[in-house]
Amino acid sequence: MQSRLIRLAMLIPIALVVASIVVWGWWMFRPDSTRPKGPQVEVDSAPVGGVTFEIQHRAGLDDYTPVWGAESLTVHRGKEFLDYADGVLVVNGKGFPSPKPGEVVRWNLEGALLIDGRAQSPHPLQPRPLTALGTALRWELRGGSDAPRDTLSVDWSRSGRVLLAANGDGSARLWDPDQLAIRMLFSPDPPKGGRGRWGLRGAISPDGKIVATANLQAEGVTLWDVATGAKLAVLSEPPGKVTEIAFATDGWLLEARGGTLYARDLTGDRTRVIALGQVHSEFTPPFAIAPGTGTVARNDGHRVIVSRPAVLARPSAVVPLEVPESPLVIEKVTDEGYVALSVDGGLVAVFDGTSRLGVYDAKTGSLRTRLRWRKLQDRQGEPMQIGGMAFFADGKTLAVGSIDSIRFYDLETGREWGILPSEWVRQLAISADGKTLAAALRYRSGVHLWETAELVAK
């Protein structure tokens, strides 16, 4: 009996050791379905603009932050980032092919991005920094203004390479950009009140024979003879401060004055104006014109209206009649929105003042492409506004200026392909021969020029 107890006492530790080995073996080699894991892998799924997104992530991790929207999606997943807006898909700073409605985008924790199960490579067109230095046109400021630092407008003659720059020192300078020389200086009388000569804008007729200047703080438009520099007329009626001017043709001057867009007949009685519609009266230029085409895009603070007033084609007309087709109307645009027309008047670019930037067919109103305008922050933390837009002469590229750069978009794909560092842009303009891009600059008594051939190479 005693020997049995001794043998049993010896077997118990052995049994415990064997049991421990069995438990350890089961623990180490058990089926996956019963093995404890780290944070559970989960998949979020939702439609965005007709495209279904499936986002894989680990549950319980604090660095997973998705923001789903009806038309956009942003996802932070650790150090990774996915952004989908305006039809452009970007993952970790790289643009990918745009998914089509009905397709499924799958972003797993590992492996390639998938669209309908197919692995995707980055799109061949990616934003890249441009190094073109360009040429700076600088001048000595004239006295008499309390805000001489802003060049508010640049405009090219359609005949020859002549550039007009209007500056806050109260003068408009006519440049020969190839010789880097000022050909003529136009200095209208300062306003009687307000802030001195601050806020000068200018325009040159397509044939290069007449210059018009206007001050944001005054109600007058001054006409100048380019050949002699002589003052031709000061046009103070109808009442209202003038926020923008542009030549539609050699014989018609457009004026945004007191909340109304007027067409002024320069071929006869210069006091005769015809109202074309409402425009906003804030700082951002409220209209754009494609000279010689009769196409006008105006922003009334709520929408953009694109039309072709028949009066611009017939200088003798007294009543402004629209052409038979209905004008194009683009809704939900603020008074901080910006508009630009292509050289032939066939395309209109519209920034809504907040985040959306699109290019439309100016005749049918159809959306050609939605451009991905990234909502960056300015130095005060506010959304970065657009300061100028200009179509290249071939209609294939749109230049967009802001606080610290000019960005270039391919209009066929809607993708940004170039970023050019720049001082704060107030306005952009392309020369009639399509060879030169000019930028009016804020906080700078000058203009910067770049040859387009240096910019479009991709």
Backbone hydrogen bonds, N-H to C=O, Kabsch-Sander energy under -0.5 kcal/mol:
donor,donor_aa,acceptor,acceptor_aa,energy
5,L,1,M,-2.0
6,I,2,Q,-1.9
7,R,3,S,-2.7
8,L,4,R,-2.9
9,A,5,L,-2.5
10,M,6,I,-1.6
11,L,7,R,-1.9
12,I,8,L,-2.0
14,I,10,M,-1.0
15,A,11,L,-3.1
16,L,12,I,-2.3
17,V,13,P,-2.4
18,V,14,I,-2.7
19,A,15,A,-2.9
20,S,16,L,-2.2
21,I,17,V,-2.3
22,V,18,V,-2.6
23,V,19,A,-2.7
24,W,20,S,-2.8
25,G,21,I,-2.9
26,W,22,V,-2.7
27,W,23,V,-2.6
28,M,24,W,-2.5
29,F,25,G,-2.4
30,R,26,W,-0.8
34,T,31,P,-1.5
35,R,31,P,-0.6
35,R,32,D,-0.9
42,E,57,H,-3.4
44,D,55,I,-2.7
46,A,53,F,-1.7
48,V,51,V,-3.5
49,G,70,A,-2.2
51,V,48,V,-1.7
52,T,103,E,-2.3
53,F,46,A,-2.6
54,E,105,V,-3.1
55,I,44,D,-2.8
56,Q,54,E,-0.6
56,Q,107,W,-2.6
57,H,42,E,-2.6
59,A,40,Q,-3.6
59,A,57,H,-0.6
61,L,58,R,-1.4
64,Y,61,L,-0.9
65,T,63,D,-0.7
65,T,76,H,-3.3
67,V,74,T,-3.0
69,G,72,S,-1.8
73,L,84,Y,-2.3
74,T,67,V,-1.7
75,V,82,L,-2.7
76,H,65,T,-2.3
77,R,75,V,-0.5
77,R,80,E,-2.3
78,G,63,D,-2.2
80,E,77,R,-2.2
82,L,75,V,-2.4
83,D,90,V,-3.0
84,Y,73,L,-2.9
85,A,88,V,-1.8
88,V,85,A,-2.2
89,L,96,F,-0.7
90,V,83,D,-3.1
90,V,88,V,-0.5
91,V,94,K,-2.7
92,N,81,F,-3.4
94,K,91,V,-1.9
96,F,89,L,-3.3
102,G,50,G,-3.1
103,E,100,K,-2.4
105,V,52,T,-3.3
106,R,104,V,-0.5
106,R,114,L,-3.0
107,W,54,E,-2.9
107,W,105,V,-0.5
108,N,106,R,-0.6
114,L,106,R,-2.5
115,I,118,R,-2.2
116,D,104,V,-3.2
118,R,115,I,-1.7
120,Q,113,L,-2.5
123,H,95,G,-2.9
126,Q,124,P,-0.8
128,R,417,W,-0.8
130,L,419,I,-2.8
135,T,449,L,-2.8
137,L,447,V,-3.4
138,R,136,A,-0.6
139,W,445,S,-1.1
150,D,147,A,-0.6
151,T,441,L,-2.5
152,L,150,D,-0.7
152,L,166,A,-1.2
152,L,200,L,-0.5
153,S,166,A,-1.2
155,D,164,L,-2.0
157,S,162,V,-2.3
158,R,206,P,-0.5
159,S,206,P,-0.9
160,G,158,R,-0.6
162,V,160,G,-1.2
163,L,175,W,-2.0
164,L,155,D,-3.1
165,A,173,R,-2.4
166,A,153,S,-2.1
167,N,171,S,-2.4
168,G,150,D,-2.5
170,G,167,N,-1.5
172,A,186,F,-2.9
173,R,165,A,-3.0
174,L,184,M,-2.9
175,W,163,L,-3.8
175,W,173,R,-0.6
176,D,181,A,-3.2
180,L,176,D,-0.9
181,A,176,D,-1.8
183,R,174,L,-3.5
183,R,181,A,-0.5
184,M,174,L,-1.3
186,F,172,A,-2.9
198,W,195,R,-2.0
201,R,214,A,-3.0
203,A,212,A,-2.2
205,S,210,I,-2.7
208,G,205,S,-2.0
211,V,224,W,-1.9
212,A,203,A,-2.9
213,T,222,T,-2.3
214,A,201,R,-2.6
215,N,220,G,-0.7
216,L,199,G,-2.1
217,Q,198,W,-0.5
218,A,215,N,-2.1
221,V,235,L,-1.7
222,T,213,T,-2.6
223,L,233,A,-2.8
224,W,211,V,-2.7
225,D,230,A,-2.9
226,V,209,K,-2.5
226,V,224,W,-0.6
229,G,225,D,-2.9
232,L,223,L,-3.0
233,A,223,L,-1.2
235,L,221,V,-3.4
236,S,234,V,-0.7
242,V,215,N,-0.6
242,V,218,A,-1.8
243,T,241,K,-0.6
243,T,256,A,-2.4
244,E,256,A,-0.8
246,A,254,L,-1.8
248,A,246,A,-0.5
248,A,252,W,-2.1
249,T,252,W,-1.4
253,L,264,R,-2.2
254,L,246,A,-3.5
255,E,262,Y,-2.4
256,A,244,E,-2.7
257,R,255,E,-0.9
257,R,260,T,-3.0
258,G,241,K,-2.3
260,T,257,R,-1.2
261,L,277,G,-3.2
262,Y,255,E,-2.9
262,Y,260,T,-0.6
263,A,274,I,-2.5
264,R,253,L,-3.3
264,R,262,Y,-0.5
265,D,263,A,-0.5
265,D,272,R,-1.7
266,L,251,G,-3.3
266,L,264,R,-0.6
267,T,251,G,-0.5
270,R,268,G,-0.9
272,R,269,D,-1.8
274,I,263,A,-2.2
276,L,261,L,-3.6
277,G,261,L,-0.8
279,V,259,G,-1.9
280,H,299,N,-2.4
288,A,297,A,-2.5
290,A,295,T,-1.8
292,G,248,A,-2.8
293,T,290,A,-2.2
294,G,290,A,-0.6
295,T,290,A,-0.6
296,V,307,S,-2.8
297,A,288,A,-2.5
298,R,305,I,-2.5
299,N,286,P,-3.3
300,D,298,R,-0.5
300,D,303,R,-2.1
304,V,330,I,-2.5
305,I,298,R,-2.8
306,V,328,L,-3.0
307,S,296,V,-2.4
307,S,305,I,-0.5
310,A,321,L,-3.8
312,L,309,P,-1.5
313,A,310,A,-1.2
314,R,310,A,-1.1
317,A,314,R,-2.4
321,L,319,V,-1.1
323,V,308,R,-0.7
328,L,306,V,-2.1
330,I,304,V,-2.9
331,E,329,V,-0.6
332,K,302,H,-0.6
333,V,302,H,-2.1
334,T,352,D,-2.4
337,G,334,T,-1.7
338,Y,351,F,-1.6
340,A,349,A,-1.8
342,S,347,L,-2.3
345,G,342,S,-1.6
348,V,360,Y,-2.1
349,A,340,A,-2.9
350,V,358,G,-2.7
351,F,338,Y,-2.8
352,D,350,V,-0.5
352,D,356,R,-2.5
357,L,371,L,-0.7
358,G,350,V,-2.1
359,V,369,T,-2.5
360,Y,348,V,-2.8
361,D,366,S,-2.7
362,A,346,G,-2.8
362,A,360,Y,-0.6
365,G,361,D,-2.3
368,R,359,V,-2.4
368,R,366,S,-0.6
369,T,359,V,-1.5
371,L,357,L,-2.6
371,L,369,T,-0.6
372,R,414,G,-0.8
373,W,371,L,-1.3
374,R,372,R,-0.8
376,L,374,R,-2.3
378,D,382,E,-2.8
381,G,378,D,-1.9
384,M,376,L,-2.8
387,G,401,G,-2.8
388,G,401,G,-1.1
390,A,399,A,-2.1
392,F,397,T,-2.8
395,G,392,F,-2.1
398,L,409,Y,-1.7
399,A,390,A,-3.0
400,V,407,R,-2.7
401,G,388,G,-3.2
402,S,405,S,-2.4
406,I,420,L,-2.3
407,R,400,V,-3.0
408,F,418,G,-2.4
409,Y,398,L,-2.3
410,D,415,R,-3.0
411,L,396,K,-2.5
411,L,409,Y,-0.7
414,G,410,D,-2.5
415,R,410,D,-0.7
417,W,408,F,-2.8
418,G,408,F,-1.2
419,I,128,R,-2.1
420,L,406,I,-3.1
422,S,404,D,-2.0
425,V,402,S,-2.4
426,R,440,A,-3.5
427,Q,440,A,-1.1
429,A,438,A,-2.0
431,S,436,T,-2.5
432,A,157,S,-0.6
434,G,431,S,-1.9
437,L,450,W,-3.0
438,A,429,A,-3.0
439,A,448,H,-2.2
440,A,427,Q,-2.7
441,L,446,G,-1.2
442,R,424,W,-2.8
444,R,149,R,-2.0
444,R,441,L,-0.7
446,G,444,R,-2.0
447,V,137,L,-2.0
448,H,439,A,-2.0
449,L,135,T,-3.1
450,W,437,L,-2.1
452,T,435,K,-2.4
454,E,451,E,-1.5
455,L,451,E,-0.5
455,L,452,T,-1.1
456,V,452,T,-2.4
457,A,453,A,-0.6
